[in-house]
Amino acid sequence: MNDGKGPDGMRRNRLYRDSENGMIAGVCAGLADYFGFDRTVTRIVVLAGMFFFPSLLVVYIVLAVLLKKKPVFSTPNDDYSPELERRVRSEPHATLNSARHRCRDLDARLQRLEKYVTSERFRLDREFENLRD
């Protein structure tokens, strides 16, 4: 059962500061990663919000102090994609449907390949290739 934990046992769906990708304290980068938004858009929205609601500056400072730094996740293989993780978090149904569509397409291609390899046509094509050599 998936409990939201990564391969290293830490929860991946927690709010954190991403000071590696952040401009000041990494709060906006962490928010953007958590909700699956673009970092630049998040920064612009927060900055505009601070202009209209100066109390957001206090909220930003409190979050910068209270939030933990982004945890480093160890991945068991090289197939890990932060972009895919962000897409799954922001649009889980669309991402699943896309993966399902690709799997069905691959399955259909594999069935066609299997049908060809087990056919008489494949054996005949192979015999012609052997005659050319």
TORKOL-707170 format. One line per 3 residues: number of its first residue (from 1); their letters; for each residue z negated, x, y of N, C-alpha, C, O. Coordinates in Angstrom, 1 decimal. Layout:
# TORKOL-707170
NUM> a> Z/X/Y/Z/X/Y/Z/X/Y/Z/X/Y ~ ...
END
This chain:
# TORKOL-707170
1> mnd> 0.0/0.8/-1.2/0.0/0.0/0.0/0.0/0.9/1.2/-0.7/1.9/1.3 ~ 0.8/0.5/2.2/0.8/1.3/3.5/-0.3/0.9/4.4/-0.3/-0.3/4.8 ~ -1.2/1.8/4.7/-2.3/1.6/5.6/-2.0/2.1/7.0/-3.0/2.3/7.8
4> gkg> -0.8/2.5/7.3/-0.5/3.1/8.7/-0.8/4.5/8.8/-0.9/5.0/9.9 ~ -1.1/5.2/7.7/-1.5/6.6/7.7/-0.3/7.5/7.4/0.6/7.1/6.6 ~ -0.2/8.6/8.0/0.8/9.6/7.7/0.5/10.4/6.4/-0.5/10.1/5.8
7> pdg> 1.4/11.3/6.1/1.1/12.1/4.9/-0.1/12.9/4.9/-0.6/13.3/3.9 ~ -0.6/13.2/6.1/-1.8/14.0/6.2/-3.1/13.2/6.3/-4.2/13.7/6.5 ~ -2.9/11.8/6.2/-4.1/10.9/6.1/-4.5/10.4/7.5/-5.4/9.6/7.6
10> mrr> -3.8/10.9/8.6/-4.2/10.4/9.9/-3.4/9.2/10.3/-2.2/9.0/9.8 ~ -4.0/8.3/11.0/-3.3/7.1/11.5/-2.2/7.5/12.5/-2.4/8.2/13.4 ~ -1.0/6.9/12.3/0.1/7.2/13.1/0.3/6.2/14.3/0.9/6.5/15.3
13> nrl> -0.3/5.1/14.1/0.0/4.0/15.1/-1.2/3.9/16.1/-1.6/2.8/16.4 ~ -1.7/5.0/16.6/-2.8/5.0/17.5/-2.3/5.5/18.9/-1.3/6.3/18.9 ~ -3.0/5.0/19.9/-2.6/5.5/21.2/-3.2/6.8/21.5/-4.4/7.1/21.2
16> yrd> -2.4/7.7/22.1/-2.9/9.1/22.4/-2.1/9.6/23.6/-1.2/9.0/24.1 ~ -2.6/10.8/24.0/-1.9/11.5/25.1/-0.9/12.5/24.5/-1.2/13.2/23.5 ~ 0.3/12.5/25.0/1.3/13.5/24.5/1.5/14.5/25.6/2.5/14.5/26.3
19> sen> 0.6/15.5/25.7/0.7/16.5/26.7/1.9/17.4/26.5/2.3/18.1/27.5 ~ 2.4/17.5/25.3/3.5/18.4/25.0/4.8/17.9/25.7/5.6/18.6/26.3 ~ 4.9/16.5/25.7/6.1/15.9/26.4/5.8/15.3/27.7/6.6/14.7/28.4
22> gmi> 4.5/15.4/28.2/4.1/14.7/29.4/4.4/15.6/30.6/4.6/16.8/30.5 ~ 4.3/14.9/31.8/4.5/15.6/33.0/3.2/16.0/33.6/3.1/17.1/34.1 ~ 2.2/15.2/33.6/0.9/15.5/34.2/-0.1/15.6/33.1/-0.5/16.7/32.7
25> agv> -0.6/14.5/32.5/-1.6/14.6/31.5/-1.0/14.0/30.1/-1.7/14.2/29.1 ~ 0.2/13.5/30.1/0.8/13.0/28.9/0.4/11.6/28.6/0.8/11.1/27.5 ~ -0.2/10.8/29.5/-0.5/9.4/29.2/0.7/8.6/29.1/0.8/7.8/28.2
28> cag> 1.6/8.7/30.1/2.9/7.9/30.0/3.7/8.3/28.8/4.3/7.4/28.2 ~ 3.8/9.5/28.4/4.5/9.9/27.2/3.9/9.3/26.0/4.6/8.9/25.0 ~ 2.6/9.3/25.9/1.9/8.7/24.8/2.1/7.2/24.7/2.3/6.6/23.7
31> lad> 2.0/6.5/25.9/2.3/5.1/25.9/3.7/4.8/25.5/3.9/3.8/24.7 ~ 4.7/5.6/26.0/6.1/5.4/25.6/6.3/5.5/24.1/7.0/4.8/23.5 ~ 5.6/6.5/23.6/5.8/6.8/22.1/5.1/5.7/21.3/5.7/5.2/20.3
34> yfg> 4.0/5.2/21.8/3.2/4.2/21.0/4.0/2.8/21.0/4.1/2.2/20.0 ~ 4.6/2.5/22.2/5.3/1.2/22.3/6.8/1.3/22.0/7.5/0.3/21.9 ~ 7.3/2.5/21.8/8.7/2.7/21.5/9.6/2.6/22.7/10.8/2.3/22.5
37> fdr> 9.1/2.9/23.9/9.9/2.9/25.1/10.4/4.3/25.5/10.0/5.3/24.9 ~ 11.3/4.3/26.4/11.8/5.6/26.9/10.8/6.2/27.8/10.2/5.4/28.6 ~ 10.5/7.5/27.7/9.5/8.1/28.6/9.8/8.0/30.1/8.9/7.7/30.8
40> tvt> 11.0/8.2/30.4/11.4/8.2/31.9/11.1/6.8/32.4/10.6/6.6/33.5 ~ 11.6/5.8/31.7/11.4/4.4/32.2/9.9/4.1/32.3/9.4/3.4/33.3 ~ 9.1/4.5/31.3/7.7/4.3/31.4/7.0/5.0/32.6/6.2/4.4/33.3
43> riv> 7.5/6.2/32.9/6.9/6.9/34.0/7.3/6.2/35.3/6.4/6.0/36.2 ~ 8.5/5.7/35.4/8.9/5.0/36.7/8.1/3.7/36.8/7.7/3.4/37.9 ~ 7.9/2.9/35.7/7.2/1.7/35.8/5.7/1.9/36.2/5.2/1.2/37.0
46> vla> 5.1/3.0/35.6/3.7/3.3/35.9/3.6/3.7/37.4/2.7/3.3/38.1 ~ 4.6/4.6/37.8/4.5/5.0/39.2/4.7/3.8/40.2/4.0/3.8/41.2 ~ 5.7/2.9/39.9/5.9/1.8/40.8/4.6/0.9/40.7/4.2/0.3/41.7
49> gmf> 4.0/0.8/39.5/2.8/0.0/39.4/1.7/0.6/40.2/0.9/-0.2/40.8 ~ 1.6/1.9/40.3/0.5/2.5/41.1/0.7/2.3/42.6/-0.2/2.2/43.4 ~ 2.0/2.2/43.0/2.3/1.9/44.4/1.8/0.5/44.8/1.3/0.3/45.9
52> ffp> 2.0/-0.5/43.9/1.6/-1.9/44.2/0.1/-2.1/43.8/-0.5/-2.9/44.5 ~ -0.3/-1.4/42.8/-1.7/-1.6/42.3/-2.4/-0.2/42.3/-2.4/0.4/41.2 ~ -3.0/0.2/43.3/-3.6/1.6/43.4/-4.7/1.8/42.3/-5.0/2.9/42.0
55> sll> -5.3/0.7/41.8/-6.3/0.8/40.8/-5.7/1.4/39.5/-6.5/1.8/38.6 ~ -4.4/1.3/39.3/-3.8/1.9/38.1/-4.0/3.4/38.1/-3.9/4.0/37.0 ~ -4.1/4.0/39.2/-4.4/5.5/39.3/-5.7/5.8/38.6/-5.8/6.7/37.9
58> vvy> -6.7/4.9/38.8/-8.0/5.1/38.2/-7.9/4.9/36.7/-8.4/5.6/35.9 ~ -7.1/3.9/36.3/-6.8/3.6/34.9/-6.2/4.8/34.2/-6.5/5.2/33.1 ~ -5.2/5.4/34.9/-4.5/6.6/34.4/-5.4/7.7/34.2/-5.4/8.4/33.1
61> ivl> -6.3/8.0/35.1/-7.3/9.1/35.0/-8.3/8.8/33.9/-8.6/9.7/33.1 ~ -8.7/7.6/33.8/-9.6/7.2/32.7/-8.9/7.4/31.3/-9.5/8.0/30.4 ~ -7.7/7.0/31.2/-6.9/7.2/30.0/-6.7/8.7/29.7/-6.8/9.1/28.5
64> avl> -6.5/9.5/30.7/-6.2/10.9/30.5/-7.5/11.6/30.0/-7.4/12.5/29.3 ~ -8.6/11.0/30.4/-9.9/11.6/29.9/-10.3/11.1/28.5/-10.8/11.9/27.7 ~ -10.1/9.8/28.3/-10.6/9.2/27.1/-9.7/9.4/25.9/-10.1/9.6/24.7
67> lkk> -8.4/9.4/26.1/-7.4/9.5/25.0/-7.4/10.9/24.4/-7.5/11.9/25.1 ~ -7.3/10.9/23.1/-7.2/12.2/22.4/-5.8/12.7/22.5/-4.8/11.9/22.8 ~ -5.6/14.0/22.3/-4.3/14.6/22.3/-3.5/14.1/21.1/-4.0/13.7/20.1
70> kpv> -2.2/14.2/21.2/-1.3/13.8/20.1/-1.6/14.6/18.9/-1.6/15.8/18.9 ~ -1.8/13.9/17.7/-2.1/14.7/16.5/-0.8/15.3/16.0/0.3/14.8/16.2 ~ -1.0/16.4/15.3/0.2/17.1/14.7/0.3/16.6/13.3/-0.6/16.8/12.5
73> fst> 1.4/16.0/13.0/1.6/15.4/11.7/2.4/16.4/10.8/3.5/16.9/11.3 ~ 1.9/16.7/9.7/2.6/17.5/8.8/3.5/16.6/7.9/3.0/15.6/7.4 ~ 4.7/17.0/7.8/5.7/16.2/7.0/6.0/16.9/5.7/6.2/18.1/5.7
76> pnd> 6.1/16.1/4.6/6.4/16.8/3.3/7.8/17.2/3.1/8.1/18.1/2.2 ~ 8.7/16.8/4.0/10.1/17.2/3.8/10.7/17.3/5.2/10.1/17.0/6.2 ~ 12.0/17.7/5.2/12.7/18.0/6.5/13.4/16.7/6.9/14.1/16.7/7.9
79> dys> 13.2/15.6/6.3/13.9/14.3/6.6/13.2/13.5/7.7/13.6/12.5/8.1 ~ 12.0/14.0/8.2/11.2/13.3/9.2/12.0/13.2/10.5/12.5/14.3/11.0 ~ 12.0/12.1/11.1/12.7/11.9/12.3/11.8/11.1/13.3/11.5/9.9/13.0
82> pel> 11.4/11.7/14.4/10.6/11.0/15.3/11.3/9.8/16.0/10.7/8.8/16.3 ~ 12.6/10.0/16.1/13.4/8.9/16.7/13.4/7.7/15.8/13.3/6.5/16.2 ~ 13.5/7.9/14.5/13.5/6.8/13.5/12.1/6.1/13.5/12.0/4.9/13.5
85> err> 11.1/6.9/13.6/9.7/6.4/13.7/9.5/5.5/14.9/8.9/4.4/14.8 ~ 10.0/6.0/16.0/9.9/5.2/17.3/10.7/3.9/17.2/10.3/2.8/17.6 ~ 11.9/3.9/16.5/12.7/2.7/16.4/12.1/1.7/15.4/12.1/0.5/15.7
88> vrs> 11.4/2.2/14.4/10.7/1.4/13.4/9.6/0.7/14.2/9.3/-0.5/13.9 ~ 8.9/1.4/15.0/7.7/0.9/15.7/8.2/-0.2/16.7/7.5/-1.2/16.9 ~ 9.3/0.1/17.4/9.7/-0.9/18.5/10.5/-2.0/18.0/10.4/-3.1/18.5
91> eph> 11.4/-1.8/17.0/12.2/-2.8/16.4/12.2/-2.8/14.9/13.2/-2.4/14.3 ~ 11.1/-3.2/14.3/11.0/-3.0/12.8/12.0/-3.9/12.0/12.6/-3.4/11.1 ~ 12.3/-5.1/12.4/13.2/-5.9/11.7/14.7/-5.4/11.8/15.4/-5.4/10.8
94> atl> 15.1/-5.1/13.0/16.4/-4.6/13.2/16.6/-3.3/12.5/17.7/-3.1/11.9 ~ 15.6/-2.4/12.4/15.8/-1.1/11.7/15.9/-1.4/10.2/16.7/-0.8/9.5 ~ 15.0/-2.3/9.7/15.1/-2.7/8.3/16.4/-3.3/7.9/17.0/-2.9/6.9
97> nsa> 16.9/-4.2/8.8/18.2/-4.8/8.5/19.3/-3.7/8.5/20.2/-3.8/7.7 ~ 19.3/-2.8/9.4/20.3/-1.7/9.4/20.2/-0.9/8.2/21.2/-0.6/7.6 ~ 19.0/-0.5/7.8/18.9/0.2/6.5/19.3/-0.6/5.3/20.0/0.0/4.4
100> rhr> 19.0/-1.8/5.3/19.5/-2.7/4.2/21.0/-2.8/4.1/21.6/-2.7/3.1 ~ 21.6/-2.9/5.3/23.1/-2.9/5.4/23.7/-1.6/4.9/24.7/-1.7/4.1 ~ 23.1/-0.5/5.3/23.6/0.8/4.8/23.5/1.0/3.3/24.3/1.5/2.7
103> crd> 22.3/0.5/2.8/22.1/0.6/1.3/23.1/-0.3/0.6/23.6/0.1/-0.5 ~ 23.4/-1.5/1.1/24.4/-2.3/0.4/25.8/-1.7/0.5/26.5/-1.8/-0.5 ~ 26.1/-1.1/1.6/27.4/-0.4/1.7/27.5/0.7/0.7/28.5/0.9/0.1
106> lda> 26.4/1.5/0.7/26.4/2.7/-0.3/26.5/2.2/-1.7/27.2/2.8/-2.6 ~ 25.8/1.1/-2.0/25.8/0.5/-3.4/27.2/0.1/-3.7/27.7/0.3/-4.8 ~ 27.9/-0.6/-2.8/29.3/-1.1/-3.0/30.2/0.1/-3.3/31.1/0.1/-4.1
109> rlq> 30.1/1.2/-2.4/30.9/2.4/-2.6/30.7/3.0/-4.0/31.6/3.5/-4.6 ~ 29.4/3.1/-4.4/29.0/3.7/-5.6/29.6/2.9/-6.8/30.1/3.5/-7.8 ~ 29.6/1.6/-6.7/30.2/0.7/-7.7/31.7/0.9/-7.8/32.2/1.0/-9.0
112> rle> 32.4/1.1/-6.7/33.8/1.3/-6.7/34.1/2.7/-7.4/35.0/2.8/-8.2 ~ 33.3/3.7/-7.0/33.4/5.0/-7.6/33.2/5.0/-9.1/33.9/5.6/-9.9 ~ 32.1/4.3/-9.5/31.8/4.2/-11.0/32.9/3.5/-11.7/33.3/3.9/-12.8
115> kyv> 33.5/2.5/-11.1/34.5/1.7/-11.7/35.8/2.6/-11.9/36.5/2.5/-12.9 ~ 36.1/3.4/-10.9/37.2/4.3/-11.0/37.0/5.4/-12.0/37.9/5.7/-12.8 ~ 35.8/6.0/-12.0/35.6/7.1/-13.0/35.6/6.6/-14.4/36.0/7.4/-15.3
118> tse> 35.2/5.4/-14.7/35.2/4.9/-16.0/36.5/4.2/-16.4/36.7/3.7/-17.5 ~ 37.5/4.3/-15.5/38.8/3.6/-15.8/39.8/4.5/-16.5/39.6/5.7/-16.5 ~ 40.8/3.9/-17.0/41.9/4.6/-17.6/42.7/5.4/-16.5/43.2/6.5/-16.8
121> rfr> 42.7/4.8/-15.4/43.4/5.5/-14.2/42.8/6.8/-13.9/43.6/7.8/-13.7 ~ 41.5/7.0/-14.0/40.9/8.3/-13.7/41.3/9.3/-14.8/41.6/10.4/-14.5 ~ 41.3/8.8/-16.0/41.7/9.8/-17.1/43.2/10.2/-16.9/43.5/11.4/-17.2
124> ldr> 44.0/9.3/-16.6/45.4/9.6/-16.4/45.6/10.5/-15.2/46.3/11.5/-15.3 ~ 44.9/10.3/-14.1/44.9/11.2/-12.9/44.4/12.6/-13.3/45.0/13.6/-12.8 ~ 43.4/12.6/-14.1/42.9/13.9/-14.6/43.9/14.7/-15.4/44.0/15.9/-15.3
127> efe> 44.6/14.0/-16.3/45.6/14.6/-17.1/46.7/15.2/-16.2/47.2/16.3/-16.5 ~ 47.1/14.4/-15.2/48.2/14.9/-14.3/47.7/16.2/-13.6/48.4/17.1/-13.4 ~ 46.4/16.2/-13.2/45.9/17.4/-12.5/45.9/18.6/-13.4/46.1/19.7/-13.0
130> nlr> 45.6/18.3/-14.7/45.6/19.4/-15.6/47.0/20.0/-15.9/47.1/21.2/-16.1 ~ 48.0/19.1/-15.8/49.3/19.5/-16.0/49.8/20.4/-14.8/50.6/21.3/-15.0 ~ 49.3/20.1/-13.6/49.7/20.8/-12.5/49.2/22.3/-12.5/49.9/23.2/-12.1
133> d> 48.0/22.4/-13.1/47.5/23.8/-13.1/48.1/24.5/-14.2/47.8/25.7/-14.4
END
